[in-house]
Amino acid sequence: MGTERERISILRFSMPIVFENLLATSVSQVFNALVGGISYSSLTAIAQCNMVGTILAAISNILVIGAQILCSRMEGAGDIPGASRVVEQSLFLMIVGSAAVSVLLFIGAVPTLRLIMPNADPELLSDAKIYFRIIMLSMPSMLIYNLLQGTIRNTGDSRTPMIVNIAVYAVMLGGTILFVRVLKMGVAGAGLSMLLCRMVGAVFAYIMILHNRRYHIISRNIFRPQADVSRRIFRLGLPASLESVFVQLGYLLGNSLVIGLGAYQAAVYNVANSLYGLSAVPQGIFSTISLTVVGQLIGAKDYKAAKKTGWKLWAAAEGLSVVLALIVLALRYRLAPLYAADAEVQIGAAQVTLFSLMLGIPGASLNSLDPQLRVGGDVRYVMIVTMIAVWAIRLPLTWLFCYHWTMGAAGVFLANMISLCFRMILNMIRYIKGKYLYMQV
């Protein structure tokens, strides 16, 4: 990807991200396995509540992605003081906004859960209410942690976020074992372990950003509003946030359709989705690398290197995704028991896994090319295509496949695969044209 020195630099930046994502996936699978043994409804309750958290994270992308794009471009242009001011302002907005939203959702937990799980049985609703309220307390810490981890990576330092994440995952697993397995606290224990690890992550990340050698963050400046910086963050982050929100709302509604099919199909879907997560590891890795590396090249106006590097990242993402999907497919009957104690759910999930793994090819393409379009400034186009794919294609097909053709959980994955292919084709055409390289942010 350019000169030998550039390739070595990218490799050094990438290796901690690769390790971090592999570790995150492993910890997530272990967490699901620990929690899945609590009760038949626990995994579904936790998955649905976490979807609300994912939607809040998607909303927070207004700040996270807006700040990342600006910082990446400023890094490439050598404007370090400007990047520092972006970090301070985005942190101020995140603290205030996340605290307000979390309090409102904590108070309104019951109506929120009835809205997202209208057909849930009493046991599922009871488990979800306990977990949801604890998770809402952890949301400000999680969102601040996400923001700061991304800004640290923008400096080219991927090692520090990896170290912070190792500490977070150690607390998460230790807490889950203590609260769930030793103290038998059920879903409350699972929620407490998440609360504890997210608080640790936010504190560690804040300490790290204050001591970052490249940025110059001053604590007293964080609570000084800067209207011009805020406007730039929102202008870039709003389309990306709307895109993420509509995607996650689509997933949430799709999951609600699965719950309407009964507890068995919901469990099959969640286990198959966990198996898909094993093959989707490269997607998160290359999304992070693409945004940071290509963003800095565009900021430095090295457009040829940006395009060439981008294509190589895309090819690597696709290749690794295919290899992992084949491995998961071959081992699916051995892996399914890790996430469900019920033998019927294990068999059903293993059978559905073939459909879930079909998401890998378009998913890898979108997670490697879309960040490059966004960091170039082409955020509105990506948003529009995503909204059409989710709401005009994915959700209608989910209803058709699940309820009219009675395909069960397999129908959810098939509908998602078709919508992802639609997005992949249109966004790849846009990427090939290359207009994103020359947009002003």
N, C-alpha and C positions, 0 to 999 in steps of 0.2 A: 504494500500500500504506500507507494512512494519510495523514498530512499531507505537504505538499511536502517539508519538511525530512527526514521519515522516508524518503521515496522516494529523495532524493538520498543520504542516508546509506547505504541499502541498495545503491544503485548503486555508490557509491564502494567499498564493501566487496566487491561482486560482481565488478567489472571485473578486479582482479588475479587472482581465482580463475578467471575465464573464460580469461584469457591463460595462466595457469599450466597449466590442463587442456589447452588447445589445444597448448601447447608440449610437454606430457608425451606427448600422443598422437602428435605429429609425431616426437619423439625416439624413441619406442617403435617407430614404423613404420620409421624410418631404421635403428635398431638391428637389427630383424628382417631388413631388407633386406641389411644388411652381413653378418649372421651366416648368413642363408639361402644365401649363395653358397659357404659353406665346404664342405659336403658334403650329400648327400641326407638324411642322418639328423640333421644338426646342429640344424635348427630344431625337430624333434620332441624331441630330447634336452633342449634348453634349455627348451622349453615344459613338459615333464614335471617337470624339476627346479624350475623356477620355481613350479609348482603346489605343491610341498612348501613353498617359501618363502611362498606365499600362505596355506597352511594355518597355518603358524607365525604369520603376521601376523594371521590370524583368531583364533588362540588369544590373541594379545597384545591383542585387542580388549577382553578383560576389563579391562585397564588403560586402553587408549586411549579407548574409548567411555565407560567408567565415569567417567574423569576429565573427558572433554568434556561429558558431561551435567551433572555436578556443577558444573564451572566455568561453563558457560553459565547455569545457574540461579542460581548465586551472583553472577555478573556482573550479571544482571538485578536481583537483590535488593540489590546494592551491597556484598556481603560479599567484598571483595578479599583481606583477610588469610586468610580461609577458603579461597579459591580458590588462593592461593599455597601453602598447606599441602598441598592436593590435588596440585598439580604436583610438589612435592618428594617426596611419598610414592610417587606413581605412577612417578616416575623411579627411585627406589630399587628398587622391585619389578621394574621393567623391566630394569635393569642386571643384577641377580642372576639373575633367571629366564632371560633370553635367553642369557646366557653359559653357564649350565648345560646348557640344551637344545642349543645349538649344538655344544658339545664332544661330547655324546653322539651326535648325528647325524653328526658328522664321523668319529668312530670307527666307527660302524655304517653307513657309506655303502653298502656292497655289499648287505647284507641288506635295507636300506630300499629300494634301487632294484629289487631282485628282487621285492619285495613289490608295488611300484606298477607295475612293467613286467614281469609274468611271461612275456609272450610276445615280449619284445624280442630282436632278433637281436644277435650279438656286437658288431657295429660300433656299433649304437645304445647298447648297454650300456656300451661302452668310453668313448664320448663323454660319456655321462651321468655316469659315475663321476668323470671329471676335473672337469667343470663343477660337479657337486653339492658336492664337497668345498670348492672355492673359495667357492661361494655360502654354505655353512654358516659360513665364517669371517666373512662380511660381515653375517650376520643380526643380531648385537647392534647394530651401527651402524645398520642399516636400521630396526629396531624403535624404537630411541631417537629416531632422526630423525623417524619417523612420529608418535610421541607428542608431541614438542616442537613440531613444526609445527602440530599440531592445537590445542595449548594456546595457542600464540601467536595463532592465528586467533580463539580465544575472547575475546580482549581487544578484538576489532574491528579488529585489525591484519592485514590480508590482504596488505599490500605486502611486509612482511619475509619471510614464507614464499615469496613469488614470487621475491624476489631470491636467497634461498638456493637455490631450485630451479634458477634459471638457472645458478648456479655448478655445481650438481650435474650438470645435463644437459650442460654444456660439458665437464666432466671425463669424463663417460660417453662422449660421442661422440668426444672426442679420444683417450681410451684405447682405444676400439674400433677406430678407424682405425689407431692406432699398433700395437696388439698383434695385431689380426686381419689387417689389410690390408698393413701395412708389414713387421712382424716374422713374419707367417704362423704365429701360434701357435695357430690354430684355436679350438676351444671353450675352451681354457685362457685364451686372450687375451680372449675374451668375458667369462669369469668374473673375470679380473683387472680389467677395466674397471669391472665392477659393484662389486667390492670397493673399489676406489679411490674411486669417486664416493660410495659410501655412507659411507665413513669421513669424507670431506670434508663431506658433508651433516650427519652427527652432530656434528662439531666446530663447524661454523658455527651450527647450530641451538642448541647449548648456549650458545655465546657470546651469541647473540641473546636467549635467554630470561633470561640473567643481566643483560642491559642493558635488558630490557623496562621501560618506564616505569610500567606498570600493576601487574604482578605484582612481588612483592618476594621473589625467590628467594635463599636463603642456602645456599651450597655445603655448609657443615658440617652443615646440617639435613637434607640429602638422605639421609644414612646413619643417621638417628635414627628408628627404627620408630615409627609412630603407629597403634596398633591400631584406634582408632575411625574414623580416616580410611580405613584399608585396608578395613574392613568395609563402609563406604558405597560405596567404589569397586567392590568385588567384588559387592555386592548388585545394583548397576545394570549392571555390565559382564558378569557371568557369563552371563545369558540371551542377551545380544547376541553374546557370544563363541561360545557353543554354536551359535547360529544360523549364524554365519559359518563355523564349523568344519564343520558338517553340510553346508552349501552347497558348500564347497570340497572336502570329501571326495566329495560327489556328482559334482562336476566331474571330480575325479581318477579316480574309478571309471568315469565316462562316457568319459573320455579313454583309459583302459585298454581299454575295450570297442572303441574305435576302432582302437587299436594292434593289437588282435586281428584286425581286418579286413585288416591288411596295411599296408606302408609307404606305398602310394599313397593309400589312404583317409585315413591319418593326416596325410599332407602336405596333402591337399585340405582336411581339417577345420581344420588350423592356419592355412592361408592364408585360408580363408573367415572364420575367427574374427578374424583381423587386419583384414579388411575391415569386419566388424561393429564392431570397435573404433573405426573412423572415425566411424560414425554414433552411437556410444554416448557421445561426448564430453560431451553435456549431463547425462548421468546423474551423473557424478562432481561436476560443477559444482553442480548443484542439491541433491545430497546434503549437501555441505558448507554451502552457504548456508542450507538449510532447518534443519539442526540448530542452527547458531549463532544465526540471526536469530529463529527461532520460539522457541528455548530461552530467549533473553533476554526475549522478550515474555511468555512464561509465567512466568519468574522475577519479572518486574515485575507479574504478575497482570493484565496487559492481554489477557484471553482473547479478546475480540472481535477485536482487531487480529491476534492470533496465528492465529486461524482464517481470517480474510480474507486475510492475507498468505500463509498456507499454500496456499490454493486458487489464488492467482495464481501462486505458484511452480510448482505442479503444472501449470497450463495452459501456462506458458512452457516447461517441460521437455518436455511432450508435443509442442508445436508445433515446437520446434527439432529434436527427434528425428525427427519425420516428414520435415521438410525435408532433413535430412542423409541419411536413409535413401534418399530418392528420388534424391539426387545420387550416392550411392555405387552405387545400382542402375544408374543410367544409365552410369556410368563403370567398371563392374566389370571389363570385359574389358581395359581399359587399366591398371587398378590392380593386377590379379592378378600380372602379370609383375614387379612390384616386390618380391614376396615369394617367388618360386620361379623357378628357371631352367628347369625342365622344362615343356615346352609342354603335355603332357597334364595335369599338375597345375594349370597356369594355367586351362585350359579347364574342368576339373572343379570348381575352386574358384569360378570365375565363375558356373557353373550352380547351385552350392549356395548362393551368396550370397543368393538370394531367400529361402531358408529362414532363414538367419541374421538377416536384417534384420527378420524377423517378431518377433524378440525385443524390438525397440525400444519398442513401445507399452507393453507391461506392464513392461518394464525401467525406462522413464522414470517411470512411475507409482510403482513401488516405491521408487525412489531419491529421490523427492521427498516422498512421504507417510510411508514407514516411519521416516525419521529424526525426523519430528515426533512420531510415536507413541512412539518410544524416549525422546526428550528430555522428553516428558510423563510418563514412568515406565511406559508400557505395554509393557515389554520382553518379558515372558513370553508375551504373546499373539502377538507377532510371531514369537518363537522357535518356538512350537508350530506355527503355520501353516506356517512355512518347513520345519520338519522333516518334516511330513506331505507337503508338496508335493514335496520332493526325494526322499524315500525310499519313499513309497507311490505316487507318480505318475511322477516324472521317470525314475528308474532302471529300473523295470519296463518303461516305454514305450520307453526307449532300447534295451533288450534285444530287445523285440518288433519295433521298427522296423528295427534294424540286422541282427539275426540271423534272425528269422523271416520278415520281409517284405523282407529284403535291400535296404534303402534306403541303406545306406552312411552317409557323413558327414551327409547330409541328415536322416537319422533322428534323429541326436543333437540337432540344432537344433529339429526338430519336437517332440520329447519335452520339451525345455527350454521351448519356447514354451507348451505346454499347462500345464506346472507353474507357470510364471510367471503365466499368466492366472488360474489357481486362486488363487494368493497375492494377486494384484491385486484380485480381486473381494472376497475375505473381508476384506482389510485396508482396502479403501475403505469397506466397510460399517462397520467398527470406527471408522474416522476420522470418518465422517459423524455417528455417535452422539456423539462429542466428549468421552467420559469421560476421555480422556488429559489433557485440559486441567487437571483438578482433582486429579490424583494427587499424593501426597506422595513425595518422594525422599529 
